[in-house]
Amino acid sequence: MLQMAQVSQVSPGLWPREIPRYTESEAEKKVYEALKASLPEGWYAWHYLRLRTRKEGQFTEADFVIADPWRPGLLILEVKGGRIEVIDGHWHQNGKTLQTSPLDQAHKFLSKLVTRFKEEDLDRPRIGAAVCFPDTSFSRQPTHDDLAGIAIGEQDLPYLDQILPDVMERAVPNPSPAPGRWVECLHAIWGETWKPALNLGAKIRLEEGNRIQLDLEQLQKLDEIEENDRVFLRGPAGSGKTLLAREAALRQAGQEKRVLLLCFTEALGRWLSETIKDPNITSAAVRVFAARLLGDKALETPGSVPSEYWNAVSLSAAIDGLPPEEERWDCVIVDEGQDFSESDWMLAEECLRKPGRFWVFADEAQAFWEDRTIPTKVQQFTRIRITKPYRCPRHIQNLVDCYAGRCEPDLELLRGGVQEKIVKVVPSSEERLTKQIAKEINRLLSEGLKPHEIAVISVRGRGAKENICHVKQIGEHKVVAATEKEADSHIICDTFLRFKGLERPAVIVTDLRLVSDLYEKRMHIATSRALNLLRIVGLEEEIRRDSILVKLL
């Protein structure tokens, strides 16, 4: 006896295990029960195996495929129910003439199966065919030469463990070794288990279309905005403020109004300018816009203390860079108003052609600089508030709201997010922190996410030399700053402040160990950037100091 070259990972026996696949054939059900009771030990049998040819797209099927892996050999078993007999050289079933020989269907399947093995580049065992007439008893085999010794009758069903080896020997003579996973291939074609599921990447892209659509409540807010020349709209992170500001700008531009859309974060300003192509709209981060207004009058950005330059540039532009009154803007829209300084507000207001429209969008919970406030006169504008979060799943949103001080943690909800892989808290050591982040990136990519759908966010500013945003590569993956042009195609690695206003399907928050103040504020801003998945990677002792995260380990 030839030894099977490779032990299969599929368990021997009859498939399906308990009941046959759906069939209206009582004959097939009888054969199934017989195989269940007396299939030779170590053999395989599959009920109803269907195959589609790849080139022609044609379907063919076998009632049963039986395998002896030790011989090795495969037997295609065609089942014909009812009274089977030969009259005047023709096959009959319950008195009706059969159009084809009982073996024809089996041989058709056999040839297609041989082709499939070739397509899979697998060494196959020898394959033969046999017939079973489970409702017909006989003592003598049919005299047709093609069926000699390979016809199984009703009288044989209780003894298949003895009958099948003889039938296999006649139907599949001269066996040869067949190394490789041909049993696994057959089992996969047969299809034991299929549970419909989307990987994380596919789920994210399925949800993306719904997220960018304005709902009825948001459309109503837009109508309220357009009814007023002075508007102060407030809403939490993820409530769609930037989406509303962008849409409001497009509506005004559609009415042939010149619109200036300003934000604070440079990366957000770049995204707005790249996604808004209307010639009537100017969009930018306020201090980048100020430098453009100054043009040749602008001082060179000093290499050592650039913050001093950027803190003064808006004031310089408001004094020395404004265009003539008639060239200014009919509508000025400010996004991220909570981050504007006094001179930023001055510049924005001076850019407005009187008596134009001035609309402000802000979230005080994301205000990071203590010396910056919403001007009193802006707070006296017509107030509109939005409260419904759109960005994050409710598991992440609860964590975001907790860090903002708006609610207590819903531990059952948060733990549900951990179980569903929406939220994950990953403890690490100092020396392994970057490697652990690389492992989380690899996991996300293996789940179908693409590099540009992932951001690594530090809750520490760039001033800390240990900040991860100073690296150019994490593991084997190139990372770029949020302001770089390559951000649209690579993993972003930047600080929470430079990533404000932006979002990514998957966000990895890290550098908890470097935070000395405003921890909750930093975490609120960083975690609210996640559209679908949130990973928090930090030193174990730092995570344990967080009263919420420690309960999610």
GUBAVO-844153 format. One line per 2 residues: number of its first residue (from 1); their letters; for each residue x, y, z of C-alpha. Coordinates in pm, 1 decimal, padded with zeros to 6 digits. Example, Ala and Ser with C-alpha at 12.3 -4.5 7.8 and 13.67 -1.06 7.14 Angstrom:
residues 2
1	AS	01230.0:-00450.0:00780.0 ~ 01367.0:-00106.0:00714.0
This chain:
residues 553
1	ML	00000.0:00000.0:00000.0 ~ 00128.3:00346.5:-00089.9
3	QM	00166.9:00595.0:00192.7 ~ -00012.9:00929.2:00169.3
5	AQ	00260.9:01187.2:00106.4 ~ 00120.6:01453.7:00335.7
7	VS	-00123.9:01424.5:00624.1 ~ -00437.1:01632.4:00560.7
9	QV	-00559.4:01904.7:00796.1 ~ -00920.2:01806.0:00713.2
11	SP	-01061.7:01537.3:00940.2 ~ -01157.7:01209.2:00767.5
13	GL	-01520.0:01098.7:00754.0 ~ -01843.8:01195.5:00585.9
15	WP	-01924.0:01557.1:00504.4 ~ -02169.9:01701.3:00609.0
17	RE	-02132.9:01537.7:00947.7 ~ -02497.2:01514.3:01061.6
19	IP	-02742.3:01542.4:00771.8 ~ -02699.2:01545.0:00393.9
21	RY	-02702.0:01864.6:00194.9 ~ -03046.6:01961.7:00075.7
23	TE	-03171.0:01720.1:-00188.9 ~ -03508.5:01596.5:-00307.7
25	SE	-03350.5:01261.5:-00393.8 ~ -03447.7:00992.6:-00142.5
27	AE	-03185.3:00772.1:-00307.8 ~ -02905.0:01013.5:-00216.8
29	KK	-03034.7:01028.1:00139.4 ~ -03015.8:00647.3:00162.2
31	VY	-02657.0:00647.2:00036.5 ~ -02565.7:00925.0:00279.0
33	EA	-02696.7:00723.8:00576.2 ~ -02511.8:00416.0:00454.1
35	LK	-02184.5:00606.8:00425.5 ~ -02242.2:00759.5:00767.4
37	AS	-02275.5:00411.7:00914.1 ~ -01998.6:00227.4:00728.7
39	LP	-01750.1:00448.2:00542.5 ~ -01409.2:00277.3:00558.2
41	EG	-01194.2:00409.9:00841.8 ~ -00970.7:00701.8:00742.5
43	WY	-01160.5:00766.9:00418.8 ~ -01336.2:01086.1:00312.0
45	AW	-01674.6:01133.2:00146.7 ~ -01846.5:01454.5:00038.8
47	HY	-02215.1:01470.8:-00049.1 ~ -02310.2:01695.1:-00340.9
49	LR	-01992.9:01860.8:-00463.7 ~ -02059.2:02127.7:-00727.1
51	LR	-01792.1:02266.1:-00957.5 ~ -01785.7:02558.2:-01199.5
53	TR	-01529.7:02563.4:-01477.8 ~ -01322.3:02880.6:-01476.4
55	KE	-01288.6:02925.8:-01851.0 ~ -01640.5:02838.2:-01968.0
57	GQ	-01827.2:02913.9:-01643.7 ~ -02018.6:02584.7:-01676.3
59	FT	-02156.8:02398.0:-01375.3 ~ -02118.3:02029.0:-01310.9
61	EA	-02186.6:01827.4:-00998.1 ~ -02119.9:01494.9:-00830.9
63	DF	-02361.7:01315.2:-00600.0 ~ -02073.4:01187.5:-00388.2
65	VI	-01695.0:01216.0:-00405.8 ~ -01513.6:00949.7:-00204.0
67	AD	-01141.2:00953.8:-00125.4 ~ -00903.2:00687.1:-00000.9
69	PW	-00602.3:00902.8:00094.5 ~ -00374.4:00604.0:00161.9
71	RP	-00415.1:00432.2:-00173.3 ~ -00447.4:00718.0:-00291.3
73	GL	-00760.0:00735.3:-00505.7 ~ -01073.8:00938.8:-00574.0
75	LI	-01410.7:00790.1:-00665.3 ~ -01693.1:00988.8:-00825.3
77	LE	-02012.5:00808.0:-00722.4 ~ -02324.4:00866.4:-00933.1
79	VK	-02652.0:00773.0:-00758.3 ~ -02956.5:00655.4:-00955.8
81	GG	-03270.8:00595.3:-00754.1 ~ -03576.2:00386.9:-00837.3
83	RI	-03586.0:00057.0:-01026.0 ~ -03282.4:00043.7:-01258.5
85	EV	-03266.4:-00215.5:-01536.1 ~ -03148.3:-00271.9:-01892.7
87	ID	-03406.1:-00363.5:-02159.4 ~ -03305.9:-00426.4:-02519.1
89	GH	-02968.0:-00256.5:-02454.7 ~ -03121.7:00061.7:-02310.1
91	WH	-03105.8:00177.9:-01950.4 ~ -03440.2:00234.2:-01778.7
93	QN	-03535.4:00405.5:-01450.7 ~ -03880.7:00313.9:-01317.7
95	GK	-03976.5:00204.6:-01667.3 ~ -03858.9:00525.3:-01839.8
97	TL	-03568.6:00523.3:-02082.7 ~ -03259.7:00709.2:-01963.7
99	QT	-03106.6:00943.0:-02220.8 ~ -02751.1:00872.1:-02106.2
101	SP	-02554.0:00595.2:-01938.5 ~ -02547.7:00603.5:-01555.2
103	LD	-02176.2:00686.0:-01563.3 ~ -02198.9:00979.9:-01804.5
105	QA	-02262.3:01244.6:-01537.1 ~ -01979.3:01107.2:-01321.1
107	HK	-01729.9:01114.4:-01612.1 ~ -01827.9:01471.1:-01699.0
109	FL	-01755.1:01579.7:-01342.9 ~ -01432.4:01375.0:-01339.6
111	SK	-01288.5:01558.8:-01640.9 ~ -01368.7:01899.5:-01493.3
113	LV	-01213.2:01800.8:-01161.0 ~ -00891.1:01696.8:-01335.3
115	TR	-00881.2:02040.7:-01499.6 ~ -00930.2:02213.4:-01164.0
117	FK	-00639.2:02023.4:-01008.2 ~ -00420.4:02136.3:-01297.8
119	EE	-00531.3:02497.5:-01250.8 ~ -00439.8:02472.8:-00883.8
121	DL	-00102.0:02322.4:-00980.0 ~ -00163.7:02024.8:-00750.9
123	DR	-00047.6:01667.1:-00792.4 ~ -00369.8:01467.9:-00796.8
125	PR	-00446.1:01104.3:-00723.3 ~ -00594.2:00880.2:-00990.3
127	IG	-00967.7:00936.5:-01027.4 ~ -01236.0:00687.8:-01124.9
129	AA	-01614.8:00664.9:-01135.4 ~ -01875.5:00422.0:-01004.9
131	VC	-02254.1:00400.5:-00973.3 ~ -02490.7:00322.6:-00691.4
133	FP	-02850.0:00197.6:-00734.4 ~ -02977.0:00220.8:-00372.6
135	DT	-03333.5:00108.5:-00461.8 ~ -03228.6:-00185.7:-00679.4
137	SF	-03101.5:-00518.9:-00544.9 ~ -02900.1:-00763.7:-00754.6
139	SR	-02668.2:-01063.3:-00712.3 ~ -02489.8:-01023.9:-01046.6
141	QP	-02311.2:-00711.5:-01166.5 ~ -02433.2:-00540.5:-01486.4
143	TH	-02271.9:-00693.8:-01795.5 ~ -02197.4:-00352.6:-01953.8
145	DD	-01819.0:-00346.5:-01967.0 ~ -01793.3:00010.3:-01831.9
147	LA	-01983.6:-00091.4:-01516.0 ~ -01818.6:-00428.3:-01451.8
149	GI	-01738.3:-00447.4:-01080.7 ~ -01821.4:-00084.4:-01002.2
151	AI	-02199.2:-00095.0:-00947.9 ~ -02325.5:-00082.7:-00587.7
153	GE	-02677.5:-00209.4:-00517.3 ~ -02927.7:-00187.9:-00232.2
155	QD	-02791.9:-00516.3:-00093.2 ~ -02444.1:-00360.8:-00054.6
157	LP	-02537.2:-00051.1:00148.4 ~ -02493.4:-00207.3:00495.8
159	YL	-02145.6:-00329.0:00399.0 ~ -01983.3:-00027.0:00234.4
161	DQ	-01674.4:-00054.6:00452.3 ~ -01612.1:-00391.0:00280.6
163	IL	-01751.9:-00309.8:-00065.3 ~ -01589.8:00030.3:-00131.6
165	PD	-01223.1:-00086.6:-00121.6 ~ -01301.1:-00343.1:-00396.9
167	VM	-01490.0:-00084.7:-00603.2 ~ -01204.7:00166.7:-00558.3
169	ER	-00950.6:-00095.3:-00673.4 ~ -01149.2:-00167.0:-00992.4
171	AV	-01240.3:00196.7:-01067.8 ~ -00897.2:00337.7:-00982.3
173	PN	-00630.6:00084.7:-01077.8 ~ -00255.3:00147.0:-01061.0
175	PS	-00249.4:00423.0:-00796.9 ~ 00048.5:00657.5:-00776.4
177	PA	00172.2:00896.0:-00503.2 ~ -00009.1:01229.5:-00492.8
179	PG	00179.7:01473.8:-00267.5 ~ 00021.2:01808.2:-00188.0
181	RW	-00303.5:01936.4:-00044.1 ~ -00553.9:01777.8:-00280.5
183	VE	-00785.9:01676.9:00005.7 ~ -00789.1:02038.7:00130.4
185	CL	-00856.4:02155.2:-00225.7 ~ -01156.9:01923.8:-00256.0
187	HA	-01286.0:02025.6:00084.4 ~ -01254.6:02395.7:-00003.8
189	IW	-01445.9:02341.8:-00330.8 ~ -01714.7:02156.9:-00137.7
191	GE	-01732.6:02445.0:00112.5 ~ -01766.7:02343.9:00476.8
193	TW	-01804.3:02686.3:00639.2 ~ -01868.2:03038.7:00516.0
195	KP	-01965.4:03317.0:00752.6 ~ -02031.1:03648.1:00576.6
197	AL	-01792.7:03908.5:00713.2 ~ -01613.6:04222.2:00604.7
199	NL	-01261.1:04296.4:00712.5 ~ -01208.1:04626.8:00891.2
201	GA	-01088.2:04803.7:00578.8 ~ -01394.9:04704.5:00378.1
203	KI	-01627.9:04809.9:00662.6 ~ -01461.3:05149.0:00680.4
205	RL	-01499.7:05214.6:00309.3 ~ -01861.9:05098.1:00320.7
207	EE	-01937.7:05350.3:00595.1 ~ -01745.6:05636.0:00431.8
209	GN	-02018.7:05731.7:00185.6 ~ -02278.1:05767.4:00460.8
211	RI	-02052.6:05983.8:00674.7 ~ -01993.5:06255.8:00417.0
213	QL	-02364.4:06306.2:00347.7 ~ -02544.5:06587.4:00527.9
215	DL	-02852.8:06470.9:00712.9 ~ -03178.0:06663.5:00762.4
217	EQ	-03066.1:06820.6:01091.5 ~ -02744.8:06952.2:00935.2
219	LQ	-02931.3:07087.6:00631.9 ~ -03163.7:07273.0:00869.1
221	KL	-02860.8:07425.6:01044.4 ~ -02729.4:07544.0:00707.7
223	DE	-03061.8:07715.6:00641.1 ~ -03039.9:07887.1:00981.3
225	IE	-02686.5:08004.9:00904.4 ~ -02789.5:08153.6:00569.9
227	EN	-03071.0:08349.8:00734.9 ~ -02820.2:08550.3:00942.3
229	DR	-02525.2:08775.8:00858.8 ~ -02352.4:08708.1:01190.8
231	VF	-02346.1:08350.4:01319.6 ~ -02161.1:08174.7:01602.2
233	LR	-02206.4:07797.9:01561.0 ~ -02081.6:07571.7:01839.4
235	GP	-02054.7:07194.1:01841.6 ~ -01841.6:06915.9:01989.1
237	AG	-01567.8:06726.3:01808.8 ~ -01710.9:06504.1:01539.1
239	SG	-02037.3:06696.5:01498.7 ~ -01954.7:06802.4:01142.6
241	KT	-01857.4:07168.4:01193.0 ~ -01593.2:07167.0:00920.1
243	LL	-01829.0:06985.6:00683.1 ~ -02094.9:07251.8:00749.7
245	AR	-01844.8:07536.7:00710.0 ~ -01728.7:07393.7:00378.7
247	EA	-02084.5:07349.0:00251.9 ~ -02179.4:07700.5:00364.5
249	AL	-01882.0:07836.8:00167.3 ~ -01986.8:07646.1:-00144.7
251	RQ	-02343.4:07775.5:-00116.3 ~ -02225.5:08134.2:-00094.1
253	AG	-01986.8:08087.2:-00383.0 ~ -02277.1:07948.5:-00584.4
255	QE	-02442.9:08286.1:-00541.1 ~ -02135.5:08455.4:-00695.0
257	KR	-02011.4:08571.8:-00353.2 ~ -01638.7:08588.3:-00282.7
259	VL	-01576.9:08366.9:00019.8 ~ -01278.8:08344.9:00255.3
261	LL	-01270.4:08020.1:00458.3 ~ -01009.3:08030.3:00734.4
263	CF	-00909.0:07765.8:00988.3 ~ -00620.9:07744.6:01233.3
265	TE	-00452.6:07409.4:01164.0 ~ -00216.1:07418.2:00866.1
267	AL	-00291.1:07060.0:00759.1 ~ -00666.0:07126.0:00766.4
269	GR	-00613.1:07440.7:00560.9 ~ -00420.4:07240.1:00302.6
271	WL	-00700.3:06980.9:00287.4 ~ -00965.9:07250.0:00241.5
273	SE	-00773.7:07421.0:-00038.6 ~ -00717.1:07088.1:-00215.5
275	TI	-01079.2:06973.9:-00193.1 ~ -01247.8:07306.3:-00275.6
277	KD	-01186.2:07402.0:-00637.0 ~ -01440.0:07685.0:-00666.9
279	PN	-01263.8:08002.9:-00793.4 ~ -01485.9:08216.2:-00569.4
281	IT	-01350.3:08051.2:-00252.6 ~ -01015.6:08121.4:-00087.7
283	SA	-00934.6:07871.4:00187.4 ~ -00626.6:07841.9:00408.2
285	AV	-00494.6:07826.7:00761.9 ~ -00514.9:08182.4:00895.3
287	RV	-00142.2:08237.5:00948.0 ~ -00041.4:08078.8:00619.1
289	FA	-00298.2:08310.5:00457.1 ~ -00148.7:08608.1:00643.7
291	AR	00199.0:08528.4:00510.3 ~ 00057.6:08512.7:00157.1
293	LL	-00108.6:08852.8:00199.9 ~ 00221.3:09004.2:00308.0
295	GD	00401.9:08857.6:00008.6 ~ 00734.5:09036.5:-00033.6
297	KA	00667.4:09231.2:00282.6 ~ 00677.4:08913.7:00491.7
299	LE	00986.0:08851.9:00702.5 ~ 01172.8:08527.3:00656.3
301	TP	01065.7:08259.6:00897.4 ~ 01344.5:08234.9:01156.3
303	GS	01486.2:07887.5:01197.8 ~ 01532.3:07904.4:01573.9
305	VP	01205.3:08048.9:01707.5 ~ 00943.7:08019.7:01430.4
307	SE	00662.5:08055.3:01686.1 ~ 00748.8:08423.1:01735.8
309	YW	00708.9:08484.2:01363.6 ~ 00377.1:08298.4:01335.3
311	NA	00236.3:08472.1:01643.4 ~ 00298.6:08811.9:01481.2
313	VS	00222.2:08739.7:01116.4 ~ -00156.0:08791.6:01135.8
315	LS	-00114.7:09130.8:01299.6 ~ 00140.1:09230.5:01034.5
317	AA	-00098.2:09122.8:00757.2 ~ -00389.6:09311.4:00913.9
319	ID	-00180.0:09629.2:00924.2 ~ 00026.7:09603.6:00609.0
321	GL	-00109.2:09330.1:00382.6 ~ -00479.4:09378.8:00320.5
323	PP	-00610.6:09428.2:-00032.6 ~ -00822.7:09733.6:-00116.1
325	EE	-01177.1:09735.8:00026.6 ~ -01336.3:09644.2:-00308.3
327	ER	-01112.9:09334.9:-00340.8 ~ -01198.8:09191.9:-00000.2
329	WD	-01446.7:08912.4:00065.4 ~ -01827.4:08914.3:00080.5
331	CV	-01832.9:08629.8:00333.1 ~ -01568.4:08530.1:00587.1
333	IV	-01606.7:08188.8:00750.3 ~ -01389.0:08095.2:01047.3
335	DE	-01348.6:07728.2:01143.3 ~ -01163.0:07625.0:01463.3
337	GQ	-01248.8:07965.4:01610.0 ~ -01147.5:07851.1:01958.7
339	DF	-00780.1:07851.8:01845.3 ~ -00768.4:08202.2:01692.3
341	SE	-00557.2:08462.4:01871.4 ~ -00656.2:08827.7:01906.3
343	SD	-00454.1:08921.9:01595.9 ~ -00600.1:08628.0:01398.7
345	WM	-00948.2:08761.8:01475.7 ~ -00841.7:09110.3:01373.5
347	LA	-00717.9:08986.0:01036.9 ~ -01032.5:08779.4:00972.1
349	EE	-01258.9:09073.6:01048.9 ~ -01056.6:09318.3:00836.7
351	CL	-01078.6:09083.5:00536.5 ~ -01456.3:09124.9:00528.8
353	RK	-01602.1:09374.0:00282.8 ~ -01867.2:09569.1:00471.1
355	PG	-02145.3:09483.2:00530.8 ~ -02060.1:09123.4:00449.2
357	RF	-02134.7:08799.2:00630.0 ~ -01919.5:08671.3:00916.5
359	WV	-01978.2:08312.0:01030.8 ~ -01779.2:08143.9:01309.0
361	FA	-01757.5:07771.1:01390.7 ~ -01593.7:07663.4:01717.0
363	DE	-01569.3:07408.5:01997.0 ~ -01445.4:07552.2:02325.6
365	AQ	-01375.4:07200.0:02455.5 ~ -01090.4:07177.0:02204.1
367	AF	-00937.6:07512.1:02305.0 ~ -00579.2:07441.9:02408.2
369	WE	-00420.4:07783.9:02458.9 ~ -00536.6:07959.7:02773.1
371	DR	-00469.4:08307.3:02632.0 ~ -00706.9:08262.4:02337.3
373	TI	-01080.6:08317.9:02369.8 ~ -01378.5:08377.7:02145.3
375	PT	-01424.2:08759.5:02127.5 ~ -01722.2:08898.5:02316.6
377	KV	-01875.8:09046.3:02003.6 ~ -01859.8:08705.8:01831.0
379	QQ	-02033.7:08547.2:02127.8 ~ -02313.8:08799.0:02074.5
381	FT	-02373.8:08678.2:01717.8 ~ -02680.5:08465.0:01642.9
383	RI	-02605.4:08142.9:01824.4 ~ -02658.4:07800.6:01671.4
385	RI	-02564.1:07478.5:01845.7 ~ -02519.4:07127.5:01708.8
387	TK	-02486.5:06835.8:01946.0 ~ -02519.4:06515.8:01745.2
389	PY	-02183.2:06340.8:01692.3 ~ -02121.6:06199.4:01344.5
391	RC	-01753.8:06112.0:01332.7 ~ -01690.3:05835.3:01585.7
393	PR	-01862.0:05507.6:01674.0 ~ -02044.6:05540.4:02004.7
395	HI	-01771.4:05343.5:02185.6 ~ -01503.5:05596.2:02086.4
397	QN	-01744.9:05886.8:02132.7 ~ -01802.5:05789.2:02494.8
399	LV	-01427.3:05797.9:02557.6 ~ -01399.8:06134.0:02379.2
401	DC	-01685.2:06278.1:02587.5 ~ -01527.5:06148.4:02907.5
403	YA	-01200.8:06329.6:02836.7 ~ -01401.4:06644.9:02757.3
405	GR	-01571.6:06617.1:03096.9 ~ -01916.9:06579.7:02943.8
407	CE	-02003.0:06239.6:03092.8 ~ -01891.1:05946.3:03304.0
409	PD	-01743.1:05638.4:03132.4 ~ -01990.0:05372.3:03021.6
411	LE	-01766.2:05074.9:03097.3 ~ -02004.3:04821.4:02946.1
413	LL	-02007.5:05018.5:02620.9 ~ -01631.0:05072.3:02621.8
415	RG	-01559.2:04705.4:02690.9 ~ -01795.8:04618.3:02408.3
417	GV	-01580.1:04839.2:02186.3 ~ -01274.4:04644.1:02296.6
419	QE	-01444.4:04313.3:02212.9 ~ -01545.7:04444.4:01870.0
421	KI	-01186.9:04566.1:01806.9 ~ -01307.1:04926.0:01773.6
423	VK	-01105.6:05034.6:02077.7 ~ -00780.4:04878.0:02191.3
425	VV	-00549.6:04973.6:02477.1 ~ -00197.1:04837.4:02434.9
427	PS	00053.3:04851.8:02726.0 ~ 00421.0:04856.2:02635.2
429	SE	00765.3:04929.4:02773.3 ~ 00986.9:05227.6:02689.0
431	ER	01226.4:05025.2:02475.6 ~ 00950.6:04845.2:02284.5
433	LT	00708.2:05134.5:02233.3 ~ 00788.5:05206.0:01868.2
435	KQ	00795.6:04833.9:01786.3 ~ 00454.3:04793.2:01948.8
437	IA	00312.4:05077.3:01738.8 ~ 00459.8:04910.6:01428.6
439	KE	00282.3:04586.4:01525.2 ~ -00049.8:04770.7:01553.9
441	IN	00006.5:04926.6:01210.9 ~ 00076.5:04581.1:01065.8
443	RL	-00243.1:04445.3:01220.4 ~ -00448.3:04728.0:01071.9
445	LS	-00295.6:04678.3:00728.4 ~ -00360.5:04303.2:00747.9
447	EG	-00728.4:04385.4:00811.8 ~ -00754.1:04564.2:00479.2
449	LK	-00675.4:04923.3:00578.4 ~ -00449.6:05128.5:00352.3
451	PH	-00156.4:05340.8:00472.5 ~ -00334.6:05672.4:00414.0
453	EI	-00618.9:05553.8:00638.5 ~ -00390.2:05537.5:00945.4
455	AV	-00253.8:05817.1:01164.6 ~ -00016.6:05798.1:01461.8
457	IS	-00089.5:06090.5:01695.5 ~ 00136.9:06209.2:01975.1
459	VR	-00026.0:06384.8:02268.7 ~ 00298.2:06578.8:02319.8
461	GR	00419.5:06877.5:02118.1 ~ 00711.3:06861.7:01877.9
463	GA	00936.0:07025.4:02136.8 ~ 00994.8:06689.9:02307.9
465	KE	01286.7:06517.9:02135.6 ~ 01143.4:06176.1:02229.4
467	NI	00821.0:06256.6:02044.1 ~ 00745.3:05985.1:01789.9
469	CH	00663.6:06242.9:01522.9 ~ 01037.1:06304.2:01476.7
471	VK	01087.6:05959.2:01320.0 ~ 01068.4:05902.8:00944.5
473	QI	00976.6:05536.7:00964.9 ~ 00787.2:05313.0:01206.5
475	GE	00886.2:04951.5:01156.6 ~ 00896.7:04901.0:00780.5
477	HK	00649.2:05182.5:00711.8 ~ 00732.6:05534.1:00598.0
479	VV	00548.5:05804.5:00793.9 ~ 00496.5:06171.5:00707.1
481	AA	00376.3:06486.5:00879.8 ~ 00015.0:06594.5:00836.6
483	TE	00123.9:06900.5:00637.0 ~ 00325.9:06708.2:00377.2
485	KE	00186.5:06645.6:00030.0 ~ 00252.2:06274.4:00073.5
487	AD	00002.0:06266.7:00361.9 ~ -00267.0:06163.4:00115.0
489	SH	-00088.8:05835.8:00042.0 ~ 00116.3:05753.4:00352.9
491	II	00072.7:05693.0:00723.4 ~ 00060.3:06025.0:00907.7
493	CD	00268.3:06069.0:01221.4 ~ 00222.2:06405.4:01390.8
495	TF	00116.7:06585.8:01707.2 ~ -00240.2:06621.5:01828.5
497	LR	-00231.2:06998.2:01768.4 ~ -00103.9:06973.5:01412.3
499	FK	-00368.4:06709.8:01339.7 ~ -00659.7:06912.1:01480.8
501	GL	-00950.2:06935.2:01240.7 ~ -00837.8:06626.8:01051.7
503	ER	-00947.4:06267.3:01084.8 ~ -00847.0:05917.4:00979.4
505	PA	-01032.7:05583.7:00987.0 ~ -00772.4:05443.3:01227.4
507	VI	-00584.8:05650.9:01485.1 ~ -00304.9:05531.0:01711.4
509	VT	-00258.4:05763.9:02011.7 ~ 00076.9:05748.2:02188.2
511	DL	00345.7:05937.6:02387.1 ~ 00133.7:05944.7:02701.9
513	RL	00455.6:05927.5:02902.4 ~ 00567.0:06271.1:02780.0
515	VS	00259.7:06460.4:02902.4 ~ 00304.1:06683.5:03205.3
517	DL	-00011.4:06895.0:03186.6 ~ -00357.8:06914.8:03028.5
519	YE	-00368.7:06537.1:02988.0 ~ -00748.0:06513.7:02946.9
521	KR	-00752.2:06800.3:02694.9 ~ -00479.8:06637.7:02487.2
523	MH	-00651.6:06299.0:02495.3 ~ -00985.9:06456.1:02405.5
525	IA	-00840.7:06616.8:02093.9 ~ -00635.5:06311.0:01992.0
527	TS	-00900.3:06043.2:02041.5 ~ -01168.4:06246.1:01864.9
529	RA	-00969.8:06222.6:01538.9 ~ -01060.6:05852.6:01494.5
531	LN	-01339.0:05780.5:01247.5 ~ -01365.2:05405.7:01303.5
533	LL	-01082.3:05252.8:01506.0 ~ -00884.6:05379.6:01803.5
535	RI	-00563.0:05229.8:01938.7 ~ -00391.5:05374.0:02247.7
537	VG	-00032.3:05255.8:02293.8 ~ 00159.7:05366.8:02601.3
539	LE	00374.9:05261.2:02892.1 ~ 00185.3:05031.6:03124.7
541	EE	00239.5:05256.8:03427.2 ~ 00102.9:05556.8:03235.0
543	IR	-00204.3:05364.0:03120.2 ~ -00270.0:05252.8:03477.8
545	RD	-00278.2:05617.4:03587.1 ~ -00570.5:05674.3:03350.8
547	SI	-00881.9:05576.0:03546.3 ~ -01066.9:05480.8:03224.9
549	LV	-00795.6:05305.6:03022.0 ~ -00685.1:05086.2:03311.4
551	KL	-01031.4:04925.0:03312.6 ~ -00999.3:04836.0:02943.0
553	L	-00675.2:04638.0:02971.7
